[in-house]
Structures are given as structure tokens and as C-alpha cells.
């Protein structure tokens, strides 16, 4: 069997909650030995957050900490810092998402880390990069707002909205993981470690780049034909909220399907791609539109998107979202059902691909989780359960060279 992609890479995981653990879980899925450092008796705050079973690690924690080992270290004790120093000396990567300045107050400046291990890559999640807000603490929704996502999400006659997709936390973790892998590759040539920074604002902005594109287009043209405000509404000087329009070159909308009156997810996303316009017209029974000057070209259709989608919706309301999907896919018309979490959890194909996994936990029992979204042909991911608090402390200390009496002394001191 092939080795895992990151076999031999040792990661010191100083992260908590979501952004950092997302990053380190990805590294663990790819085969890195991820050692999660937690506070004795407490651990990652998410172990106890949003619990559905009293006294058991929450799903919030378990779903972000697969394939890791847990050690408990009290860094306020001399013995605890001695253990941490030894870990730093033996690891390839340290990942942290502490509030600004916490590492430095622990005595772990970049200069000190370089003394201990000049090959160590230190990767950090912060709310903001250098600038006026560098010292501010940031959470998911703050990042979505500061990164430009919320101002462009929602309908034009309503307030800004955040999305349910965790683009601030998990999105930043994904960016940081790529930065770490790049730094590891560069180290094969340079022999040196380096600092890797992924600010949450930057990560969200990167995911919103098409809206930055549109801001510049708007400043030059004062209108954007792909947005629902065109042609009847007015454009201001900032990118408006576009509802469910894509804002791109292929107009799209969310349309009601059969059963929408009682099912909040009986909808389909429908895209009127230019290449399949004749097929769209045939499916909905408007073949005259194929040659009608008002509808014959993509530019002409932009003036009539509202009535076009209203007519398509008359057709989609006669079909369930899955019936509509079956018909539209025969003609290569781009579309997608609005799937609930319940529907996704019942999709067996997602289990077969490893996108969804069932994991067995010693105190929780079986639970459903996401698997690795990135598939490598030579390194299939095996998802193992999250660790219990401090489950691997003794095991890791022995690997670091501590003997039984030294471990007992550390325990007596309260260092582990």
C-alpha cells in the first residue's frame, strides 16, 4: 500500500474551535501525525459546546478533530514548557490560532522558535493581517462581514446576510493548509522553516474575488447587465446584493418546484446557458422564443430575464426538483436541486466516495461526519475518530524520550 502523502510530517496543533482545527484535520487526513495540545481538564472549548449528549465530546469537536492525537500540557508550569520545547524541536509544523500576542506572551517568539528548531514552519490564523485591525479578535460572521461577503449577499431590499457556509473559519483553514504544504515543499530546497499567515479577512476576500471584479466594472460602466437591478432598477456606487442571481455570464435563478408550498427546499437552481437556449425553449413549450428577436441572443435576453424565469418557473412548478433534474439533464441544461442536510445525509453515493463517513466513538457511539473533500488516487483517506482529552499524552511523551518517572513527576507538578 502506498504511503500517505504527508507521511513523516509531524504537526504540533496548537489550535482550537474551527479555523485552525479545519487546517490540521486536513493535514491529518493526508497522513501527517497531528499532535493536538490541549489544556488539562478542559481541552478545546468545542468539546463542551453545542452538546447533544451530556458529558460527551460534542459533534462540533469530533467533526473537526479526526485522525489526531491529543496531549494535555499546562504551559504555565515549568515542566509543561519543557515538554512543549521538546515538541517544537521534533515537529515540522506548528499551527496556532490564538488571539494576537498570545504566543509571544508565552515566550514563543519567532526568534525563540528559530533557536529551538530553525526548520519549523509556524502557521497562524489571525482575524486580520497587518493594519489598523491587526489586534482585533475575529469570529466567523465578523470575517464574512469584513471580507466583503455579507455586503453582497441577500436581496436588494433587505439587510446584508451571512452565509451558512463557514467561509471565514473553515475557508481560512483550507487556505492555511495550502500555505503549509507550500512551505514544506520550499523547505525541501531551502532547508529553512518560515512563518505562514492566513488572515480570515483575506481568505473571505479571496473567495469573493468576483465581487471585487464587479466593483471595478461598476465604477467604469455604472451598470451591470447580469444583476437583477438591470434594466429597471438603479445602481449605486457599490456592488449591490444580487439575490440568487449568479452575477456572472450565465444568468441563473432559484425557481419553485412541485410541493414548494409545504417543502421549504422544493426548489431548483436553473441556468439559462446560451448554448442550450433552444433546448430550454423546447422544454418549457416556448419554441417561438428561439427565433424571436427579443429572446434570440444572450444580450437581448438580459432585458427580459424576469419574465423568462417566471415562465420557466411555471414549468418547474409542475415537476418535483428531481423530476426537473432528470428532464433538464437530458438536454445538458445546467441545473441543481436545493438539497437539505437531511437529503444529503441520505445520499449513499456520498458515502461511497468518502465525502460522508460514519465514525464510531467510544463514548458517543456512531455519528455522521464529512470526510476529506480532496481525493488523492495514491493516498486514500481513512477517517479515524477524534481523540479523547489527553488520550495520547503518555504515548507522545515516551516518544519524546521521557521515562516513566519523569512522566509521573510532570503529572504531580500539574504540567500534563
N, C-alpha and C positions, 0 to 999 in steps of 0.2 A: 504493500500500500504506500502511496506517495506521502511524503512528509507534508505537514500543513505549511501554508505559505509563510507564516510567521513563526514557525518552529524555532526555538532557540532564543527568541526575543523575550526579555524579561521586563515586565512593566510594573512600576510602583504606582498604584492607583490611589491618589490622594483626593478623589472626587466624591461628590455626594449629590443627591437629588437627581437631576435628569441630564443636563448638558454633558457633564464630564462622564458619568456612567454610560451614556449612549456611545461615546467615543471608545471607552475602554472595553465595552462589551463587543464592539465590532472587532477590535484588535484580538480579543479572546476568541471570538468566533473564527478568526483566521489563524488561530493556533498559538498566539502569544500566551505566555504564562503571566497572568494578571493577578497581582497580589494587592487586594483591597485593604487599605489601612483604615481601621475604624476605632472609635473611642470605646474603651472598656465599659461594659454595662449599658451602653447607649447605642452605639453604631450609627450608621447612616440614618438621618431623620426620617427617611421614607419607609424604613422598616415598620414604623408605627402609624404612618399617615394613611388615611382613607381605608382603614382595615374593614374587611368584610367578615373576618373570623377573629374573635377576641384572642389576644395573646399570641398571634401567629404573624409572621412576616407578611406584610401587605402585598397585593398584586403590583402596586406601584414599585416596590423594591424588587420583587422577584423578576419582573419583566425587564428590568434594566441591568441585572447583575448576573446573568447566566455565565457559565464557564469560567468563573473567577474563584480565587481562594481568598478567605477572609482572615486577617490577623488583627488583634486588638493591641494598640500601643498608646500609652499615655505619654505624649511628648512633653508634658510638663515635669516629668520625672527624669532624673539624670540617666537612669537605665534605659528609659524609653527612647531618649535621644541617641544613646549609644546603639540601640537596635536600628533606629532609623538611619544613622550614619552608615551602618554596615549594609543596610538595604540599598542605600544610594550608591555605595561603592560597587555593588554587584548587579545593579539593574542597567538596562539600556535606555529606558524611558521613564520619566516621571510625569504624571498628568495631574493637574490640580485645577480646581475651580473655586478656590477660596475667594472671599471678598478682597479687594485691593489692599495690599500691605500685610496680609496675614503671614505669608511665608517669611517675609523679612523680619517680622516681629518674633518669629520662631528661631531666627538666626540663620535661616536658609536663604541667604542672598545668592545671587548668581555667582559671585566671586567665591563664596564658601562652597557651593556645589561644584564649581570647577576644580577647587582644590581636592575635593573628595573623589571626583570622577570626571575628568575632562571629556570623556566620551558620552556623557549622559545628555540625552535630549530632554529638555524641560518644556512641556507643552501646557499652555494655560488657556482657559476660557475666562474672559472678562466681559463685562456688560458693554463697555465702550473702549475704543482704542485711545491712544494719546490725544489729549484735547481737553476742553473745558469740563467734560463729564467723566473723565477717566477714573475718578474715585467714587463714582455712584454705583450703588448696588442695583442689579437688574434682574427681573424675572421674565418669564415667557412673554406675557402680554405687553410688558414695557418694551421689550425688544421688538415685538411686532409693530408697535406704535412708532418707536424711534427709528426703525429701519425702513419706514415708508409703506409697509403693507396695509396697516389699518386705514390710512387716509384714502387708499384706492380700493377698499373692499366694502361692499354693501351697495345699496341703491342710492341714487342721486338725491332722493327726497328724504333720506334718513341719515343717522349719525354714522361715523366711522365704525367698522366692525373688525374684531379679531377673528382669525380662522381657527377651527378645531384642530387643524394640523399643527403640530408643535414645531413650527419652523424656527422659533427662537432658540429653544433648548435642544431638541433632537437635531434640528438643522445645523446648529453650530457644532454639535458633537460630530456630525458627519464631516464637516469642513475640517475640524481639528484632526480627525483620524487621517485624512488625506495628507495634511501637513506633516504629521508624524511619519507616515510611510515615506514621504519625500525626503524628510530629514534623515531617516535611516538609510535610504539609498545614497544620499550625498555623503554620509559618514563612511560608506564603503570606499570612497575616493579620498575624502579629506582626513579621515581618522578622528574627526572632532565632533563633539556634540554641539548643539545650538539651542536657542530658545525659539519656540513656536507659539505664536499668539493667534487666537481666533476670537475677536470681539463679536458679541451677539448682534450688535447693530450692523456690523459689516456683513455677517452671514445672511441676515434677513435682507439687507440691501442687495446682496448678490442674487438672491432668489427673486428679487423684484426688479431685475435689470430692465425688463421690457417696459416697466412703468417709467423708469428713468429715460429710456428711449423716447417714450411718448411725451414726456415733459419737454424734451428738446424739439420734437416735431410740432407740438402745440405752440411753442414760442415762435416758431418760424411761419406756421400756416394758420394759426388761430382757430383751427378746426381739425377734427379727426373723424373721418367718414365711417370708421368701423365701430364707433361708440354709439350707444343708444340715444345720445343727445342730438345726433345728426339725423335728419335735417331740420327738425322742428325746434329743438331746444337751443340753449345758449351755452357757449363755452367761456369759462373764465380764464385766469392765467395759471391755473394749476390743473394737473391731471384729475379729471373727475372720477367719481365712483361709477363703475360700469355695469352694476348688477351682475347678471350671468353672461353678459357678452364677453367674448374672448379678447376683444380689443386687437386681435391680430388680423391676418389676411384672409382668414376663413370664418365668416360670420357664424355664430352659434348661439343657441338658446336652450334653456331648460323648459320642456313642454310637458303638460299634463298627459297622463295615460289613463286607461280604463281603471277605475277604482280610486281615483285621486281624492274623491270626496271623503273617504274613510281611511285611506292609507297615506300617511304623510310622505312616503317615499315612492309613490306611484308616478314617477316622472322619468323622462329620458332626456339626455343631452343630445341635441340634433345639430349637426354642422352642414351648412349648405355649401359644400365644396364645389368650386367652379366645374371641375372635371366631371362631376356626377349630376350636375343640374338637370340635364334631360331626364335622368333616372328618377330624380326627386319629383319632377313634374308628372311623370307617368304613374308613380306610386300613389300620389295624392289625387290623381284624376284631373290634373290641370295641364294637359299636353299642349294647349294653346300657348301657354307661357314660354314654351321652348323657342318660339319664333316671335313672340310679342316684343316689340322694341322696348317696352317698359321693363322687361324682365330678362331679355336675351343675353345681356353682358353683366359681368360682376359689378362694374361701376354703376350701371343702370339700376341693378337690384339694391344697391346701398340706399337708394332713395325710398325703397319700399319694403325694408326689412320687417317692420312691424306687421303690415298686412300679410306678408309672405309667411312669417312664423305663425300668425293667427290662423291662417289656412292650413298649415301643416299640423297645427295643434288640433284642428277639427278631426284630422285623420288619426293622430296618435291617441286621441281620447276613445277611439273605437277599438283599440288594442291594449293588451297589457304591455308593460315595458319589455317583457321577454318576447312576446309575440312580435312587437315592433322591431326589436333587435334582429330576430330571425329573418324577417322580411327585408329590412334595410341592408343587412349584411350580404344578402344575395346580390345586391346591386353595388356593393362596396361603398355604400353611403356611410360616412363616419358618424358613429353614434355610441352612446354608452348609457346603461341603466344607472339610476341613482340607487346604489346599494346601501342598505343599512348595515350596521355592525352585526346584527343577528343574521342577516343573509350571507354576509361574508364568512362568518363563523361556520356556516353550514356548507360552504363550498369545498367539496372534497378535493378538487384539483389543486387547491392552495396547500393542502396537507401533503399531497403527492410531490409538489415542487419544493417543499420545505419552507414555504412562505409563512404558513401557520404550523405550529407544533404543539403537541400535548406533552407536558412535562410533569414528572412525578416528584413531589416534595415530601420530605419526611414528616412534617407537621401539617402542611396544608392539604396534602393529597394531590390529585391531578388537577392541573389548571391549563388553560389555553394561553398561548403567547405567540408573538410574532417570532419568526425565525430570521435568519440572515437574509436581507433583501438583495445581497450581491452574491451571485453564484460563480464559483471558480470550478472549471471542469476537473482540475487536478487536485483540488482541495475542498472536497465537500464538507459542509459544516455539520458537526454533531452538537446539538444544543443540550447542554447539561444544566442541571438545576442551579439556582443561586445558592451561595454558601450560607450556613447559619453563622450567627455572630461569633467571630473568633474561632471558627471551626478548625482553621489550619494554623493557628498560632504556633503551637509546639512543632509541628511538621516543618514550618518555614524556619523557625529558629534553629532547629537541628541542621537544616541545610545551610544555614549561615555560619555554622561552626560552634554554636552554643551547646554546652553539655547539660546534662540533667540538673546538676546542682546550680549551675548558672541560671537556668530557666526558672528554677524554684525561687532563687533569690530575686529575680525580676518580678516574679509573681508576688512575693512577700512585700516588695517595695511598692507594688501597685503600678508598676511600669507596663505590665501587659494584662 
